[in-house]
Amino acid sequence: MIFWRVKPLNQILETAEKKSLKRQLGALQLTLLGIGAVIGTGIFVLTAEAGQKAGPGMMLAFVIAAIVCALAALAYAELASMVPVSGSAYTYTYGVLGELIAWIVGWALGLEYGIGAAVVCVGWSGYMNGLLKANDMALPEFLRTGYFAGGGFDLLAFLIGLAVTVLLVIGTSKSARVNSVLVAIKIIALTIFIFLAIPAVKSSNFEPFLPGGWGSPLGGVGVLGAAASIFFAYVGFDAVSTAAEETKNPNRNIPIGLIGSLTVCTIFYLLVGYGAAGSVGAQPMLGANGLPLDPGTPAMAAACVGSDALVCSKEPLAHVMRLLGHTRIGDWIGIAAILALPSVILMMMFGQTRIFFTMSRDGLLPDALSKVHPRFHTPHVITILTGVVVSVCAALFPVGKLADTSNSGTLLAFAMVSIGVLILRKQQPERARPFRTPFAWIVCPLAVAGCLLLFVNLSMTAKVVFVTWAAIGLVLYSVYGYRRSHLANQTA
């Protein structure tokens, strides 16, 4: 059977109480936490990626991705208010769909958070390299781009990954006050961009509006391909649910944090995308067949040599400002990204270690992965492993391919949460639901369909990596988790 070893929700809550965390976060802090996790590399970097795939049609891609995320957020809000514990989609799935599906989701979340951190490392490197180049201190080209993006070794992406790993090992934790400051920096930077870019918008820059068409599942370009990539720009709101154990009045505040952060970010994204595409243009680089080149490939790198096109920039928002004549402001936007993005890397890596910690707490992963350092009192083993993988991936792979790979894990998790809401509505209709997904039998199926639509439009590389990662996970579960599970041995 697939739906087996279901961990009762009451037991999940009891298990969490054994190692509970202090509840100290309110609705505003959760909303800021969500905004801080969402606004990052997605909008600061993937705007160029979306432009290369869809041209000005990336505006539609932003809308499509936002709709899918909004539908999933409504499902997340219901389960998070019912089960206010750490573990996010993994924990929810364990309590509804059973251990096997929970393992798959938890393993996929590792792909989301781990590779997601690598995406942000590459995005940070792009802005740092741009700032260095603007001040005549550029590194050699070989050290500015990953090997699989037509370069060699992205040194700065590698180093920032290692730096964040060290911070996590020695015990630097999330700080609500620091996070609020960093969120403010990002919001100010995007607001300045919007006010300067939108007045420069020209209608001619939106023609042709769909140079790549709507796209196809095999192509990975077009509006749907761009939506599948730009989806990463919205990922992070689910990080609010991972802080459930640290939330005051979670039944009320978690739904507010989830939906509030997503709403704020969506408004900013649409304005930024409109300003970027309309002010300097976002027409893609075309191949010999007349279709947009696949971003993050040597062919794309070759086509961008000597070009000032938005789609070729690794720091698109700063680049737009410079093209509009606001050189100094462009530098400051780059500095804002450089200051703020490391916190997103930290949160992504923090999220992965907490997901795997929860799985280890359930006996599905070895206890060694949650071993605590005797001096720093942090799970240093899983943190170091995560940091090494993140840093190496960031140094070698292009940002778009990494984002697509991260999205593959996220889309699976979102779909499973949406399915879980419907199953619980049938199985446990009497259970208290402080927040109820409106029109659940319409919203949740649409969320699943939206996740499937975006998944099939991811790059082929991302889909291959996802299948390979899932296969590795199933092997590990069969040889370890299946037998060592606390639920199976009734030791939870």
C-alpha positions as CSV (number, residue, x, y, z in Angstrom):
1,M,0.0,0.0,0.0
2,I,1.1,3.6,-0.6
3,F,-0.9,5.3,2.2
4,W,0.4,3.4,5.2
5,R,2.1,4.1,8.5
6,V,0.1,7.3,8.9
7,K,1.3,9.1,11.9
8,P,-1.8,10.4,13.8
9,L,-1.9,14.2,14.0
10,N,-2.3,14.0,17.8
11,Q,0.9,12.0,18.0
12,I,2.8,14.5,15.8
13,L,1.8,17.2,18.2
14,E,2.8,15.1,21.2
15,T,6.2,14.3,19.6
16,A,6.9,18.0,18.9
17,E,6.0,18.9,22.5
18,K,8.9,16.7,23.7
19,K,11.4,19.0,22.0
20,S,9.4,22.1,21.7
21,L,10.7,25.6,21.0
22,K,9.7,28.9,22.6
23,R,6.7,30.6,21.0
24,Q,7.7,34.2,20.4
25,L,6.8,35.2,16.8
26,G,3.8,37.3,16.0
27,A,1.8,37.9,12.8
28,L,3.9,40.9,11.7
29,Q,7.2,39.1,12.4
30,L,6.0,36.0,10.5
31,T,4.9,38.2,7.5
32,L,8.3,39.9,7.5
33,L,9.9,36.4,7.8
34,G,8.0,35.3,4.7
35,I,8.8,38.5,2.8
36,G,12.5,38.1,3.8
37,A,12.5,34.5,2.5
38,V,10.6,35.2,-0.7
39,I,12.2,38.5,-1.9
40,G,15.7,37.4,-3.0
41,T,17.4,35.9,-6.0
42,G,14.1,35.3,-7.7
43,I,13.3,38.9,-8.4
44,F,16.9,40.2,-8.2
45,V,18.3,37.7,-10.7
46,L,15.6,35.5,-12.4
47,T,14.0,38.5,-14.1
48,A,16.6,38.2,-16.8
49,E,16.0,34.4,-17.0
50,A,12.3,35.0,-17.4
51,G,13.0,37.6,-20.1
52,Q,15.1,35.2,-22.1
53,K,12.4,32.6,-22.1
54,A,9.4,34.7,-22.6
55,G,10.4,38.3,-23.5
56,P,8.0,40.9,-22.3
57,G,5.5,38.0,-21.9
58,M,7.3,37.3,-18.6
59,M,4.6,39.5,-17.1
60,L,2.2,36.7,-17.7
61,A,4.7,34.3,-16.2
62,F,4.7,36.3,-13.0
63,V,0.9,36.1,-12.9
64,I,0.8,32.4,-13.6
65,A,3.4,31.6,-10.9
66,A,1.6,33.8,-8.4
67,I,-1.7,32.2,-9.0
68,V,-0.3,28.7,-8.4
69,C,1.5,29.8,-5.3
70,A,-1.6,31.6,-4.0
71,L,-3.7,28.4,-4.4
72,A,-1.0,26.3,-2.6
73,A,-0.7,29.0,0.1
74,L,-4.4,28.6,1.0
75,A,-3.8,24.9,1.4
76,Y,-0.7,25.4,3.4
77,A,-2.6,27.9,5.7
78,E,-5.2,25.3,6.6
79,L,-2.7,22.5,7.5
80,A,-0.3,24.8,9.2
81,S,-3.0,26.2,11.5
82,M,-4.1,22.6,12.3
83,V,-0.6,21.2,12.8
84,P,1.6,24.1,14.1
85,V,4.9,22.1,14.3
86,S,8.2,22.1,12.5
87,G,8.7,20.1,9.3
88,S,6.4,21.9,6.9
89,A,5.0,19.7,4.1
90,Y,6.9,16.7,5.3
91,T,5.1,16.7,8.7
92,Y,1.7,17.4,7.1
93,T,2.1,14.6,4.7
94,Y,3.2,12.2,7.4
95,G,0.0,12.8,9.2
96,V,-2.3,12.4,6.2
97,L,-0.7,10.4,3.3
98,G,1.6,8.1,5.3
99,E,5.3,7.5,5.8
100,L,6.3,6.6,2.3
101,I,4.8,9.7,0.7
102,A,6.2,11.8,3.6
103,W,9.6,10.5,3.0
104,I,9.4,11.4,-0.7
105,V,8.2,14.9,0.2
106,G,10.8,15.4,2.9
107,W,13.5,14.2,0.5
108,A,12.1,16.6,-2.2
109,L,12.2,19.5,0.3
110,G,15.9,18.8,0.7
111,L,16.2,19.5,-3.0
112,E,14.1,22.7,-2.6
113,Y,16.1,24.2,0.2
114,G,19.6,22.9,-0.6
115,I,19.6,23.7,-4.3
116,G,17.6,26.8,-3.6
117,A,20.5,28.0,-1.4
118,A,22.8,27.4,-4.3
119,V,20.6,29.5,-6.5
120,V,20.9,32.4,-4.1
121,C,24.7,31.9,-3.9
122,V,24.9,32.3,-7.7
123,G,22.6,35.3,-7.6
124,W,24.8,37.0,-4.9
125,S,27.9,36.3,-6.9
126,G,26.4,37.9,-10.0
127,Y,25.7,41.2,-8.1
128,M,29.1,41.1,-6.3
129,N,30.9,40.5,-9.6
130,G,29.0,43.3,-11.2
131,L,29.9,45.7,-8.5
132,L,33.6,44.7,-8.7
133,K,33.5,45.1,-12.5
134,A,31.9,48.6,-12.2
135,N,34.7,49.6,-10.0
136,D,37.5,48.1,-12.1
137,M,38.2,45.3,-9.7
138,A,36.7,42.4,-11.8
139,L,37.8,38.8,-11.2
140,P,39.0,36.9,-14.3
141,E,36.0,35.7,-16.4
142,F,37.0,32.1,-15.7
143,L,36.2,32.7,-12.0
144,R,32.9,34.6,-12.5
145,T,30.8,31.9,-14.2
146,G,30.2,28.2,-13.5
147,Y,31.6,25.5,-15.7
148,F,28.2,24.4,-17.0
149,A,27.3,28.0,-17.9
150,G,30.1,28.4,-20.3
151,G,32.7,29.5,-17.7
152,G,35.0,27.8,-15.2
153,F,34.4,28.1,-11.5
154,D,32.2,30.7,-9.8
155,L,34.5,31.5,-7.0
156,L,32.4,34.0,-5.2
157,A,29.3,31.8,-5.2
158,F,31.5,29.0,-3.7
159,L,32.9,31.2,-1.0
160,I,29.6,32.7,0.1
161,G,28.2,29.2,0.5
162,L,31.1,28.2,2.7
163,A,30.8,31.4,4.7
164,V,27.2,30.8,5.5
165,T,27.9,27.2,6.4
166,V,30.5,28.4,9.0
167,L,28.0,30.9,10.4
168,L,25.4,28.1,10.8
169,V,27.9,25.7,12.4
170,I,29.1,28.2,15.0
171,G,25.6,29.0,16.0
172,T,24.5,32.2,14.2
173,S,20.7,31.9,14.3
174,K,17.8,33.8,12.8
175,S,17.2,37.2,14.4
176,A,13.9,38.9,14.0
177,R,15.5,42.3,14.3
178,V,18.2,41.7,11.8
179,N,15.7,40.0,9.5
180,S,13.5,43.1,9.7
181,V,16.4,45.4,8.7
182,L,17.3,43.2,5.8
183,V,13.7,43.1,4.6
184,A,13.6,46.9,4.8
185,I,16.8,47.1,2.7
186,K,15.3,44.9,0.0
187,I,11.9,46.7,0.0
188,I,13.6,50.1,-0.3
189,A,15.8,48.9,-3.2
190,L,12.8,47.5,-5.1
191,T,10.8,50.6,-4.4
192,I,13.5,52.9,-5.7
193,F,13.8,50.7,-8.8
194,I,10.0,50.9,-9.4
195,F,9.8,54.7,-9.1
196,L,12.7,55.2,-11.5
197,A,12.0,52.4,-14.1
198,I,8.2,52.8,-14.6
199,P,8.3,56.4,-15.8
200,A,10.8,55.3,-18.4
201,V,8.5,52.6,-19.8
202,K,7.9,52.7,-23.6
203,S,5.2,50.7,-25.3
204,S,7.6,49.7,-28.1
205,N,9.6,47.7,-25.7
206,F,6.6,45.3,-25.3
207,E,6.7,44.3,-29.0
208,P,6.7,41.5,-29.8
209,F,5.1,40.5,-26.6
210,L,5.5,36.8,-26.9
211,P,8.6,36.1,-28.9
212,G,8.9,32.6,-27.5
213,G,5.2,31.8,-27.6
214,W,3.5,30.0,-24.8
215,G,6.1,27.3,-24.8
216,S,5.9,23.5,-24.6
217,P,6.7,20.8,-22.0
218,L,9.8,19.8,-23.9
219,G,11.1,23.2,-24.8
220,G,11.4,24.8,-21.4
221,V,11.0,28.3,-22.9
222,G,8.0,30.5,-23.7
223,V,5.6,31.9,-21.1
224,L,5.1,28.5,-19.3
225,G,8.8,27.8,-19.3
226,A,9.4,31.3,-17.7
227,A,6.6,30.7,-15.2
228,A,8.2,27.4,-14.2
229,S,11.5,29.2,-13.6
230,I,10.1,32.4,-12.0
231,F,8.1,30.3,-9.6
232,F,11.3,30.3,-7.6
233,A,10.8,34.0,-7.0
234,Y,7.7,33.1,-4.9
235,V,9.1,30.2,-3.0
236,G,9.9,30.9,0.6
237,F,6.4,31.7,1.9
238,D,6.3,28.1,3.1
239,A,9.3,28.9,5.3
240,V,6.7,30.6,7.5
241,S,5.2,27.2,8.3
242,T,8.6,25.8,9.4
243,A,8.5,28.4,12.2
244,A,5.2,27.1,13.5
245,E,6.7,25.9,16.8
246,E,8.1,29.3,17.5
247,T,4.8,31.2,16.8
248,K,2.5,32.8,19.3
249,N,-1.2,31.9,18.6
250,P,-0.2,29.9,15.4
251,N,-3.8,29.1,14.5
252,R,-4.3,32.8,13.7
253,N,-0.8,34.1,12.9
254,I,0.5,31.4,10.5
255,P,-2.3,32.0,7.9
256,I,-1.7,35.7,8.2
257,G,2.0,35.3,7.7
258,L,1.6,33.0,4.7
259,I,-1.0,34.9,2.7
260,G,0.3,38.4,3.8
261,S,3.9,37.8,2.7
262,L,2.7,36.3,-0.6
263,T,0.4,39.2,-1.4
264,V,3.1,41.9,-0.7
265,C,5.7,40.1,-2.8
266,T,3.3,39.6,-5.7
267,I,2.6,43.3,-5.9
268,F,6.3,44.1,-5.9
269,Y,7.1,41.5,-8.5
270,L,4.5,42.7,-11.0
271,L,5.7,46.3,-10.7
272,V,9.4,45.4,-11.0
273,G,8.8,43.1,-14.0
274,Y,6.8,45.8,-15.8
275,G,9.4,48.4,-15.0
276,A,12.3,46.2,-16.2
277,A,10.7,45.0,-19.4
278,G,9.1,48.3,-20.3
279,S,12.1,50.6,-19.6
280,V,15.0,48.9,-21.4
281,G,13.3,46.0,-23.2
282,A,13.4,42.3,-22.4
283,Q,13.7,40.7,-25.9
284,P,15.5,37.3,-25.8
285,M,18.6,36.3,-27.7
286,L,17.4,34.1,-30.6
287,G,19.0,31.0,-32.1
288,A,19.3,30.0,-35.7
289,N,15.8,28.5,-35.5
290,G,14.3,31.9,-34.5
291,L,13.5,30.7,-31.0
292,P,14.9,31.9,-27.7
293,L,18.2,30.3,-26.7
294,D,18.1,28.1,-23.6
295,P,19.5,30.3,-20.8
296,G,22.5,29.1,-18.9
297,T,24.1,27.3,-21.8
298,P,27.4,27.9,-23.6
299,A,25.4,29.0,-26.7
300,M,23.6,31.7,-24.6
301,A,26.9,32.8,-23.1
302,A,28.4,33.1,-26.6
303,A,25.5,35.2,-27.8
304,C,25.8,37.5,-24.9
305,V,29.4,38.4,-25.5
306,G,29.6,42.2,-25.7
307,S,25.8,42.6,-25.3
308,D,24.1,45.0,-22.9
309,A,20.7,43.2,-23.2
310,L,18.8,42.8,-20.0
311,V,18.5,39.0,-20.6
312,C,22.3,38.7,-20.6
313,S,22.8,40.4,-17.2
314,K,23.5,38.5,-14.0
315,E,22.5,41.6,-12.0
316,P,19.4,42.7,-14.0
317,L,17.9,45.3,-11.7
318,A,21.2,47.1,-11.2
319,H,21.9,46.8,-14.9
320,V,18.6,48.4,-15.8
321,M,19.4,51.4,-13.6
322,R,22.8,51.8,-15.2
323,L,21.2,51.7,-18.7
324,L,18.8,54.4,-17.7
325,G,21.7,56.6,-16.6
326,H,21.4,56.0,-12.9
327,T,24.8,54.5,-12.4
328,R,25.2,55.3,-8.7
329,I,21.7,54.0,-7.9
330,G,22.5,50.9,-9.8
331,D,25.5,50.3,-7.7
332,W,23.4,50.9,-4.5
333,I,20.8,48.4,-5.7
334,G,23.6,45.9,-6.2
335,I,24.9,46.7,-2.7
336,A,21.4,46.1,-1.3
337,A,21.3,42.7,-3.0
338,I,24.8,41.9,-1.7
339,L,23.8,42.8,1.9
340,A,20.5,41.0,1.9
341,L,20.9,37.9,-0.1
342,P,23.2,36.0,2.4
343,S,20.3,36.0,4.9
344,V,18.3,34.1,2.3
345,I,21.1,31.6,1.8
346,L,21.2,31.1,5.6
347,M,17.5,30.6,5.8
348,M,17.4,28.1,2.9
349,M,20.2,26.1,4.5
350,F,18.7,26.4,7.9
351,G,15.4,25.1,6.5
352,Q,17.0,22.0,5.0
353,T,18.8,21.1,8.2
354,R,15.5,21.5,10.2
355,I,13.6,19.3,7.7
356,F,16.2,16.6,7.9
357,F,16.4,17.1,11.7
358,T,12.6,16.3,11.9
359,M,13.1,13.3,9.7
360,S,15.9,12.1,11.9
361,R,13.6,12.7,14.9
362,D,11.2,10.3,13.3
363,G,13.9,7.7,12.7
364,L,13.9,8.0,8.9
365,L,17.4,9.3,8.8
366,P,20.5,8.3,10.8
367,D,20.9,9.9,14.2
368,A,24.4,11.0,13.2
369,L,22.8,13.7,10.9
370,S,21.3,15.4,13.9
371,K,24.4,15.1,16.1
372,V,25.0,18.2,18.1
373,H,28.4,19.9,18.3
374,P,29.7,19.8,21.9
375,R,30.8,23.4,21.8
376,F,28.5,25.2,19.4
377,H,25.4,23.1,20.1
378,T,24.4,23.0,16.5
379,P,23.7,20.0,14.1
380,H,27.1,20.5,12.6
381,V,27.3,17.2,10.6
382,I,24.2,17.8,8.4
383,T,25.1,21.5,8.2
384,I,28.6,20.8,6.9
385,L,27.3,18.2,4.4
386,T,24.7,20.7,3.2
387,G,27.1,23.5,2.9
388,V,29.6,21.6,0.8
389,V,26.9,20.4,-1.6
390,V,25.4,23.9,-1.9
391,S,28.8,25.5,-2.5
392,V,30.0,23.1,-5.1
393,C,26.7,23.3,-7.0
394,A,26.7,27.1,-6.9
395,A,30.3,27.1,-8.3
396,L,29.5,25.0,-11.3
397,F,25.9,25.4,-12.4
398,P,24.0,28.3,-14.0
399,V,21.4,30.0,-11.8
400,G,18.4,29.1,-14.1
401,K,19.1,25.3,-14.1
402,L,19.6,25.4,-10.3
403,A,16.3,27.3,-9.9
404,D,14.4,24.8,-12.0
405,T,15.8,21.9,-10.0
406,S,14.9,23.5,-6.8
407,N,11.4,24.2,-8.1
408,S,10.9,20.5,-8.9
409,G,11.0,19.6,-5.2
410,T,8.9,22.5,-4.2
411,L,6.1,21.7,-6.7
412,L,5.9,18.1,-5.4
413,A,5.6,19.4,-1.8
414,F,2.9,21.9,-2.7
415,A,0.9,19.4,-4.6
416,M,1.0,16.9,-1.7
417,V,-0.1,19.5,0.8
418,S,-3.1,20.4,-1.4
419,I,-4.1,16.7,-1.7
420,G,-3.6,16.3,2.1
421,V,-6.2,19.1,2.8
422,L,-8.8,17.2,0.8
423,I,-8.1,13.8,2.4
424,L,-8.3,15.3,5.9
425,R,-11.6,17.0,5.0
426,K,-12.9,13.5,4.4
427,Q,-11.1,11.5,7.1
428,Q,-11.4,14.0,10.0
429,P,-14.2,16.4,9.2
430,E,-14.7,17.1,13.0
431,R,-11.1,18.3,13.6
432,A,-10.8,22.0,14.5
433,R,-9.7,24.1,11.5
434,P,-8.9,27.6,12.7
435,F,-8.3,28.5,9.0
436,R,-10.3,26.8,6.3
437,T,-9.2,26.8,2.7
438,P,-12.1,28.6,0.9
439,F,-13.8,26.4,-1.8
440,A,-11.3,23.7,-1.0
441,W,-12.7,21.2,-3.5
442,I,-12.0,23.8,-6.3
443,V,-8.9,25.5,-4.9
444,C,-6.9,22.3,-4.0
445,P,-7.4,20.5,-7.3
446,L,-6.5,23.7,-9.2
447,A,-3.3,23.9,-7.0
448,V,-2.3,20.4,-7.9
449,A,-3.0,21.0,-11.6
450,G,-1.0,24.2,-11.5
451,C,1.9,22.5,-9.9
452,L,1.8,19.7,-12.6
453,L,1.6,22.3,-15.4
454,L,4.7,24.1,-14.1
455,F,6.6,20.9,-13.4
456,V,6.3,19.6,-17.0
457,N,7.5,22.9,-18.3
458,L,10.7,22.8,-16.2
459,S,13.9,22.3,-18.1
460,M,14.7,18.7,-19.0
461,T,17.8,18.9,-16.9
462,A,15.7,19.7,-13.8
463,K,13.3,16.9,-14.5
464,V,16.2,14.3,-14.9
465,V,17.8,15.5,-11.7
466,F,14.5,15.3,-9.8
467,V,13.9,11.7,-11.0
468,T,17.4,10.7,-10.1
469,W,17.2,12.4,-6.7
470,A,13.8,10.7,-6.0
471,A,15.3,7.3,-7.0
472,I,18.2,7.7,-4.6
473,G,15.8,8.7,-1.9
474,L,13.6,5.6,-2.4
475,V,16.7,3.4,-2.2
476,L,17.7,5.0,1.1
477,Y,14.2,4.6,2.5
478,S,14.1,0.9,1.6
479,V,17.4,0.1,3.1
480,Y,17.2,2.3,6.2
481,G,14.1,4.3,6.9
482,Y,11.6,1.5,6.3
483,R,13.1,-0.6,9.1
484,R,14.3,2.2,11.5
485,S,11.2,4.3,11.5
486,H,10.1,5.1,15.0
487,L,6.5,4.8,13.9
488,A,7.2,1.3,12.6
489,N,8.8,0.3,15.9
490,Q,6.3,2.2,18.1
491,T,9.0,4.2,19.8
492,A,7.8,7.6,18.9
